[in-house]
Amino acid sequence: MICGFGSVKMRIERNGEIVATLQGLPNHEKATRRAYIGFEPGSDIQIGDVVINPANERCHIIDVRNSFVNDRDIQIK
C-alpha cells in the first residue's frame, strides 16, 4: 500500500490539464539509482503524463511498469 509514511499528494497532468490527484511515493531503484514514483496498482498513469509534487516540481513520465512481489501487484512505478 502506497498511502503511508513518505507518500505525498501528486497532481497528474495530461494534455495540459489536471486529470487526477494521487498519493505517490518518491523512490529510486537501488541497482540503477533511477528515480521513480510508486503509485497504487490500478492508478491511471500513462507515458507522457506529468506528475507535479507539492513543491510544484514537474516529473515527466517516460516509462510505466508494475512491480510484483510473490505474484501480487504491489505498485506502479
Residue pairs with C-beta under 8 A, 6 or more apart in sequence:
1 40
2 23
2 24
2 25
2 38
2 39
2 40
2 75
3 23
3 40
4 25
6 25
6 26
7 23
7 24
7 25
8 23
8 24
8 25
8 26
8 53
8 54
9 21
9 22
9 23
9 24
9 54
10 21
10 22
10 23
10 24
10 37
10 39
10 51
10 52
10 53
11 18
11 20
11 21
11 51
11 52
12 18
12 19
12 20
12 21
12 22
12 44
12 45
12 49
12 50
12 51
12 52
13 19
13 49
13 50
13 51
13 52
13 58
14 46
14 48
14 49
14 50
19 44
20 43
20 44
22 39
22 40
22 43
22 45
23 39
23 40
24 37
24 38
24 39
24 51
24 53
25 37
25 38
25 39
25 75
26 35
26 36
26 37
26 53
27 35
27 36
27 37
27 38
28 34
28 35
28 36
29 36
35 59
36 77
37 51
37 59
37 77
38 67
38 75
38 76
38 77
39 45
39 75
39 76
40 75
40 76
41 66
41 73
41 74
41 75
41 76
42 76
43 76
45 51
45 61
45 64
45 76
46 61
46 64
47 61
47 62
47 63
47 64
48 60
48 61
49 60
49 61
50 58
50 59
50 60
50 61
51 58
51 59
51 61
52 58
52 59
53 59
63 77
64 76
64 77
65 76
65 77
66 73
66 75
66 76
66 77
67 73
67 74
67 75
67 76
67 77
68 74
